[in-house]
Amino acid sequence: MSRPRATAALLAAALLLSACAPSVDPIERLGRKAADRVHPHGPSGEPAYRRWGLAAPLSPAPRPPLHPLSLRTDLPPVVDHIPTSDRVVFLTYDDGAEKDPRFVDMVRELRLPVSMFLTDSVVGPGYGHFARLQSVGASVQNHTLDHPAMPGLPYTGQRAEICGQQEKLKSRFGIRPRLFRPPYGTYDTTTLRAAADCGVTAVVLWRAAMTPDGITYRNGDRQLRPGDIVLVGPDEAFGPTLRERTTRLLRRVQASGLTVGRLEDYL
């Protein structure tokens, strides 16, 4: 092969490899235009992590697994953590009551791969806020239409709650979520059947929750562990803001030698 042809072949191979390499950065997943909107420094040149109350930048997440957790079962599995040796935890948010535009800035500047479980009756007319979050890398998942306690409801009622929100989110965001979180973290077998029939592949609970008073744990060690799914609790009338609760959690994550991963890469 002639030298020019060999050079061209090597260049083409390099471009192909770079295009196929998976990115763990939620902004880079959205393309160059979204990445260009991220400003690592504030107007005064202050690093983004300091602007959001962190003493050091978050460590980059490792490459996602080539083979995510196998979910091939008749009913969706229920998970509160991901079995992984990767030193990551996963940040999840429920309902959609808080619509602080500064939280969008926080997610964008820190490149946080957060998962938002939305309830239609809570979000109300505020879906535009979550479209902005989605545009900077957040994922949107299902938390029912009206936030009822699911156990004991008939199949038709549970299916209407889950499938109805699937359709709402598809019409708003162009995607049909794979993940579902039942209100209050409670469910029964009927919930799992209804979720499966609505296209849900996993029911997501949480092992740890960030509250106004600190982190609480549903089971196991009273410390953050690799693979933990963490709920950043819904807004409190007189408690710290969503941004403040997220900052407190991120400090705990860093103190534990962990970082934040993208839940959807592992499920």
N, C-alpha and C positions, 0 to 999 in steps of 0.2 A: 504494500500500500504506500502511495506517495506521502511525503511529509505533510502537506496541507490537508490531505484526506484523513491522515492519522490524527492530526491535531483537532480537526472538526469532530471526529468520532469521539475522542476523549472529552471534548467540551460537551457534546450532546449527552454522553453518559453521566457526566457530573451534574448537568442540569436535571436529568431524569431522576438521579438519586436524591438530589436536594428537594425536588418536587414531591417525591414519595415519602420523605422522612416525616413521621408524625410530629406535630408540634404540641407541646404541653401548655403553651402560652395561650390563654383564652382570647387575647387580642389578635395574635398572629393567625389564629384559626379563621378570623374574619377577613383577613387580607391586609394588604399594605395600607389601604386608605384608612382603616380603623386604627392600625398601628401608628400611623402618622398623627392621629389625634391625641396620643398619649404623651403627656409632658412629664418627664422624670423629675423636673425641678419646678418649683413655684415661681411666681413673679419676681421674688427676691433672690432666686437661685438656690433656695433651700431644697434639699432632696425631698422627694415625695414622702418617703417613709417617716421623716421627721414632721412633715406637715400633718400626718395622721397619728402622731403620738407614739411612734415606735423609735427605739434607740438604735436599731439596725435594720437593714432591709431584710425582707423575707427571703429565706433560701429558695432557690428555684426547685420546683417539684421534679422528681425523676421522670424519665420517659414512662408513659403509661404502659401497662402490661400488654404484650402481644396477644394474649389470650385472656380476656376478662373473665370474671367469675361466671361459671356455667350456670345458666338459669333455665335449662330445659327440663321443666317439670309440668305436670298437668295444671297445677295452680301456681300463681306467682309466689316465689319465696319471700319471706318476711325477714328483713335485715336491719340490724341496728349498728352493725360495724362491718367492715370489709376485711376478710382474712388476707393480710398482706404484710410483708416485711418492709415495704416502703415506709419511710418515716413521714407519713402524711396523715392529716385528718381532713374531714370534709365539712364545709360550712353550709348549713341549710337554714332557710328562713320560711316562715309560715304565714298564711292568710293574705297579706298584701295591704294591711291597714296603713303602714307608714310609707309615705311617698316623698321622702326628703331628697331633693335634687342633689344635695351635697353627697349623699350616699352613692349616687351614680358616679360622681367625681372620684370618690374613694375607691370604688371597684375598678374604675378605669385606670387610675394612677398607680394603684398597688397591683393591678392585674390579678384581682382575686377571682378565682373560678367558683363563684357561689351558685347555689341551686335554690330557686324560688318556687315554693309550693303554694299556688294561688287558689283562693276561694272567690268565686265570681261575685257573690253578694257582698263580700268585704272590699274587693277591689273597686266595685262600682264603676264610675266613669273614669277611673284612673289607670286604665290599661296603657295609656301612652307612656307613663312613667316606667312601666316594666318593659315596654318596647325599647326604651332608651337603655335600660339595664341589659336587655338581651343584645343590643347593638354593641355593647362594650364587653361582651363575653359571658354574661350570666346565662344560666339555663332556666327554662320555665317548665314547671311540672304541675301535676294535678293534686288539688286538695279539696275537691268537691264543689258543687254549685253553692250550697247553702250552709255548710259546716254542721251537719247533724251528727250526733253520736250514732255510729253505724250498727253496732250489735243490736240484734232484735228487729231491725227494720226488715220488711219483706224484700225478696230478691228484686222485684220490680222497682221498689223505691231506691234501693242501693244502686242498681244499675242506672237508673235515671240520674242520680247524683254524680256518678263517676263518668258515664258516657256523655251526659250533658255538658260537663266541664271539658271533656276531651274535645267536643265539637266547638265550644266557646274558644278554647285556646287555639284550635286549628284555624278558626276563622280570624282570630286576632293576630296570630304569629306565624301561620303557615306551617305549623308542626303539630303532630299528634304525640303528646308526651308518652314516654315509656314507663315513667315512674309515678307512683301514687303514694300519698301519705294520708291515712285516714285521720279525721279530726280526733283530737285528744289522744291519738296513738292507740285507739281501741278498734277492734275488728272481730269478726267471726268468720266461719267458713263461707257463709253467704257472701261476705265482703270479698273474699278471695275469688269466688266463682264469678261475681259481677265484674271485678277488676279484670280478670282474664278475658271475659267476653267483651270488654271495652278496649282490649289491646294493651293492657298494662303487663309489663314483664317482671316488675319487682315492686313490692310494698315496702316503703322505706320508713323506718322508725328512727330512733336515735339512742345512743348510749349515754351521751352527755348533753347537758343543756346549760347555756349561758343565761343566767337570770340577773336581776338587779343586784343580788347579793353575792354573786359569784357563780361557780360551776357546780352543778349537781349531777349525780350519776345514777342511772337506773339500775345498774348491776355491776358486778366485778370491781376491779381496783378503783380507788378514789383518786385517780390521776388519768391524764390523757395518755392514750396508747395508740400506736400506729394502727391506722384503719378505722379509728372512731368516727362515727357520724355524729356531728354536733348540731344541735338546734340552738340558734340564736333566738331566744324567746320573743314572742310578740310584744308590742309596745306596752308600756306601763304608763298610767296617767301621770305619775309624778316621779318616775324613775329615769335613769340615764337614757339618752337617745340611742337609736339604732347604731349610729356611728360610734358612740362612746362604748356601747356594749361590744361592738365588733373589735374596737381597739383593745379593750381589756382582754378579750379572748385571744387576739393575735399575740399579745404579750405573753399570755400563758402558753400558747403554742410554741413560741420561740424559746421560752424558758425550759420547755420540755424537750428541746432539741428536735422539734418537728416543724413541718411547714404545711401549706394548704395544697391539696390535690383536687382534681376535678372528678366528682363522684361518678359522672356518666362514663368516664374512661374505664371504670372498674366494674361496672354493672352491665 
